[in-house]
Amino acid sequence: IGYEFRLDDIGEDLTGRNSQKEMPLHKIVSDVRYINHAVFGEMLYEINPNLLWHTGLRYDAHTRTIDQGGVLSPKLSLIYKVGENHSVKMIYQTSANNGSADNYEYNRNNYNDYGVAYDDYHVEKPTEPPGANSTPIPGVSLEELHKLRPEKVRSLELTSVHLIGPITMQPSISYNQVRDLFTWNQQEFRVINSGKYEFINADIDASAQWGRFHFGAMHTIQRLVNMQLSDYDYISYR
């Protein structure tokens, strides 16, 4: 079991600045501090000499997700030892990805040269007429930006490990679902949550060691499933 504390102090870049085109009030991204508290634990239980139960749980409370209840990420797996050199593992697990300060806060696209956030439409390049190279950007409130939900992944995986002399083989296949996907929306001119997608991932990892030499190779295949790509508007989400 454990506890993790994380502090992100976002503002000045490596040159000691946080401004666009040498205008100190036009921030590239808002000066902000994020805190993340996490508690987690893992457990391995031997049901019998050939069957093990491995489980874990993590809870994250980030500055921008705590009001949404935080993020709970469980894991559950069963490990079956076929023999001394062979084992099979079935895994169900989840994970999450927070947005960045560029997504949660006002940034260079929202501030004017005087450090004030626009509350109505403005153009990306004020010196050019609105068009393909000067996109009109709508105003947005911090409340709306803070509603961005974490991107979450659920996965069901079957994997195994095989020791054959000096060679280790690890094939696996998994079914994965990503929801609350982070996607750039050109009309809103910001990142939004835009639904979900599912995919199958199959890979094999092989390695071998002879003396002081270690060799390895890996191959992965991914395929989208349960999706009709023609149903998605690539003009709005490009």
N, C-alpha and C positions, 0 to 999 in steps of 0.2 A: 504494500500500500504506500501511497505517497501524496505529496502536495507540491504543486508548482506555482510560482508567482512570476509573472512576466510584465515588464514595463516597456512600452514603446514610446519614446519621446520624438515626435516627428516635427520637423521644421527646417532648420538650416541644412543645406547640402554640404558636401565635402569642401566646398570653397568658402563656407561660412555665409552663404546667401540663401535666400528663399524668395526670389523675385523674378519677374519676367521682363526681359529687355531692359535691365538696369533700373527698373521702376520699383523701388523698395516697398511701396504699398500694394503693388499688384502681386499677390502671393501666387506661387506655383501651386501650393497646397496649404490648407489651413494649418497653423501651429496648433498641435493637439497632442495630448497624452492619452494613450490607451493602456488599460490594465486588464490582465487576464488571470483569473484564479482557476486552477484546475486541481481536482482530486481524482485519484485513480487507484486501481488495484487489479491484481491478477492472481489467479489461483490454479494450481495443477493438482488434480485429484486422481489417484490410482484406483479405478474400479476393480480391476484385477491385473495380474502381471502383463497382460496383453492389451488392455483397454484403459485409456487415460481420458480424463475430461479436463479440458483447458478452457478457462473463462476469464473475461476481463471486463472492466467498466471504467469509463472516463467521463467526467462532467466538467465542462468549460463554461465559465461565466466571464464573457468579454464585455468591455464597456458598451459596445453597440449591440450585443445579443442578450444581455442580462434582462432587459425589459421584455424580451420575447421568451423568457424562461431558460435562457442558456442553451447549451447543446449537450445532449446525452449520447454517448457513443459506446454501445455494448459490443461484446465479442463472445462467441461461443463456438467451441470446436471439440470434436471427438478424434482421438488418435488410436489407431489399431495397429499393433505390431504383428505383421504377418510372420516374421521370422527375425532372426538376429540382425540381418542386414536389409530388411525391407519393412516399410511402414506406410500406412495410408492415413490421410487426415482430411476430414470434412470440416469446413470453416464457414461460419456466418459472422460477418462483421460490418460495422458502419464507421464512417468518418465524416468530417465536415471541414469546410474551408471558409474562413471569414473573408469579407471584403477588405479592401485597402482604404487608406485615408483618402485616396483619390476618388473612391466610390461613396464613402460615408459623409464626406465633408465638402464644403465649398473649395473649388480649385481654380486654376487659371482661366477656365471657361466660364466661371460664375462671377469672379471679381472684376471690377473696373480698375482703371489706373489709380484710383484714389482709395482702394481697399474696401469699397462698398459692394456688396453682392447685388446683382441685378434682380429685380422682382418681376420683370416683364421680358418680352423678346428683345434680343440684341444680336448683332451679327458677329461672327467669329473674327472677321477682319474688317474693322470699321473703315479702313481706307479703300476698300473695294466694294462695289455694288453687290447686293445679295445674289448668290448663285452657287455654282458647284465649288468654287474656291473660297466662298465666304458664307458658310451655312448659318441661317437664323437659329439662335439657341433660345429655347424657352426658359423663363425664370423658374426656379424650384426652391422650395423651402427646405431648411435643415430637417424639419420633421419628416418630410417625404424621403429625403436621402437616408435618414436613419431607419426607415422601414425595410431597407434591403435585408433579405433573409440570408443566412449562411447557405452555401452550396453544400448539399449532403449526398453521400454515396452509400448505397447498400450493396453488399456483395455476398454471393454464395459460391464457395470454391471447393473443388475436389483436387487434392494434390497428393503426391507420394514421393518417397525418397528410396532409392535403391543403390546399395553399395555392391559393386561387382569388381572385385580385385582393387586396382588403383583408381577405378572410375566411379564417380558419383553421378547418378541420373536423377533429375527432379522434374517430371512432367506435371502440368496442372491445367485445369480448365475452370473458368469462372463465369458466372452470370452476374452482371452489374447494372445497377440503376442509379442514374444521376438525376436529382431533382433540384428545383430552384436554381437552375443553371444561370451563371453569370453571363450575360450577353450584352454587347454594345448595341444600343438603339440609336440610330442616326437621327430620328425625329426628336427624341428627348435629349440627345447629345450627352448620354450618360449610360452607365451600366445598370441593367435592370435584371430581375428574375424572370426567366422566360420559359418556364415549363420543365420538361424532363426528357431524357433519352435513355435507351437501354442498349447494352452491347455484350457480346460474348468475347472472352479473351482466352486464347489457348497458347501455352508456351512450353518450351522444354529447355532445360538448363543442364549441360553436361560439363564435368570438370574431371581432371586427372592430374596426378602428381607422380613424377618419377625423379627421385633424388631431390635436387634443389630446383627442379623445373616444375612449374604449375601451368597447366593448359586449361582453357575453358571456351565454351561456345554456347550461344543462346539464340533461340529463334521464337518470335511471337507473331501470332495472327489475331487481328481484331476485326469483328464484324458487327455493324449496327443491326438490331433486331426490333420487331414490333414498332416500326416507324415507316410512315409514308412521307418521304422527303418532299414530295410535291405539295403536301398540305402546309408547308411552312413558307412564310413570306420572307424571301431573302432580300427584298428591298427594304423592309422595315428593320431587319436584323442582320445587317451586313457589317 
